[in-house]
Each structure stands twice: as structure tokens, then as C-alpha cells.
């Protein structure tokens, strides 16, 4: 079951290259532009962070930092990709639906969260592709590299 869940799929080299670009683009942008700043300013930001589920501002902020740093890094390298994408989908879903109240324009727009959410949903459905750490650990032909012999 675990192997099937994390298997990269049977796709073309160009599809895998496209998935690699998408994983790196979204994962590294989320990590560097959103997660890193939150991690570095954790003690200042945590006490006043949005707490939609009433678990405490610090707990809510910790989950966001886990998603935007940990899951974003996993996504970029393609390790546990679907888990990472799901984690980020939850993070951005909460941001878009609860914090931004589904606003796609105007003050407090959640357009960026909405766009990230779409990219993470696509990666959740498609998986990591053959150029990924998931391929090494969970792929059927991990020893032969990302290019299969026919």
C-alpha cells in the first residue's frame, strides 16, 4: 500500500521534467518567500497569528511553519510528495477559505493562496514524476534511474 501510494507513476520523461519544474518552483517559492521568514521570526509572529481552529495561535502558527518549511522542502526534492502536497493544500485551503474568505481581488485578496492551492492540488493528483526522491525510495525501477530501458 505504501509503495503504491508514493510510486511516481508511469509517465514520459517530459512529463517528469514538467513535474520537477512545478515541484521546485512551488516548493522553493513557498519555502523561501513564505516559510523561511515565519521560521526566522517565529517568536514574534506566533502570539498574534490567526487561530481558525481555536487550538492556540502558537499551535496554529507551528502547523503553518511545518507546512511552509518542512512540507515545501519535501515537495521540492520529491520526497513523500503526495503527503507534502496534501499538507500544503490544507495550509493554503485554510488561508484562502478562512483567512482571505475566498476573496480573489481587492483588499485582503487570497489570489496567491488560491493559485498555490491549485498547483499543490495538481501535484497531489499527478505525483512527483520520475525525477524525484520518491522514485528512488518507492519506484518500481529505482535502481535504473529515472530513464527506463525498453
N, C-alpha and C positions, 0 to 999 in steps of 0.2 A: 504494500500500500504506500509506504513512504517513498519507495523508489519511483513508483508511478506518479505520485503527486509532484515530485521535484524533477522528473525527467524532462529534458529540454525539448522534446518533440522531434518530429521527423520533417524538417523544413530545409529549404535551399540555403546555400551559402550567402546569397544576397539578403534573404530574409533574416538570417542570423546576424549579418552585419548591420542591418537596419535596427534590429532589436538591441544590439550592442550600443549603437549610437543613441537610441532612445533611453536605454538604461543609464548610460554615462551622462547624457545631457540632463535628464530629470534628476537622477540621483545626486550628481555632484552639485547641480544648481541648488537643490533643496538643502543639501549638507552645508555648502559654503555660504549661500545667501540667507538662509533662514535658521538652520540648526546651530551652526558654529557660534553665532552671536548670542543665541539663547544659552548655549552651554557656557560661554565665557562670562556671561552676566547673570548666571543662574540666581545667585543670592539676592540681587537687586530686583529681578523680574518676577521671581516665583511668588512672593507675597501678594502681589496685585494682579495675578494672572486670572483670566476668565475661567470660571469653575462651573461648567454647564451641568455636571452630574452630581454636584454637591459632595465631592469626595475631598475637598480642600484645594486651595489654589496651588500649593506646593506639589501635591499628588498629581493634579491635572497638568501642571507645567512639566513635571517629571515624565509623564507619558508622552507629551509633545516632544520633549528633548530626545527621548528614546526613539520616537518615530523619525524625527527630522535629522538626527545624527546617526543612530545605530542602524535603523532600517534603510535610510538613504545610502549609507555606506555599503550595506549588504546588497542593495539593489544595484549599485554601480559596479560591483565586482561580480554580480550574478550569482550570489550565494544565498540559498533559501529565498529565491526571487519572488515566488508567489506569496510567501509569508510576509516579506518586506513590502511588496506592493499592497497587500491587504492592510497591513499596519498603516501605511501611508494613505490608503483610501479612507480608512476610519479617521485619521488625523485631519485630512483635508475635507472629508464629508462633514465633520463636526464644525470645522472652520467655516465652510460655505453655508451649511444649512442653519446652524445655531448662532454662530457669531455674526456672520455677514447677512443672515436672514434672507438668503438667496438673491441678494441684490447683484445684478450684473453690470450696473452702471451707477454713477452718482457717488455721493459721499459714502464712505464705508463699503465700497464695491468689493464683492468677493470674486470678481472675474478671474484673478490669478489663481485663487484656490480652486475654482471651477475647472480651469484649464489643466492644472496639475492633476486634479481628480480624474479627468478623462485619460490622461497619459498613464497614470497608475492603474486605472481600470483596464486599459489596453494591455499593459504588461502582465497584469494578473491573469487575463484570459489567454494571452499568447505564450506566456512563459519567457524564459531567458534567452532562448536560442542556443545554438551550438557553441558559440564563443562565450563561455561562462564557466564559473566555478561549479555551478550545478552540474554541468556536463561532466566535469572531472569526477565529482563525487557520486552522482546519481545516474549518469548517462549509460546507455547500453554499450557503447563502444568508446568508453572514456580513454582507454589506452591508445587508441589510434589517433587521438587528437580530434579537432573539430571537422576535419575533412575525411569523410568516409571513403573507403575504397570500394569500388563496384566490381 
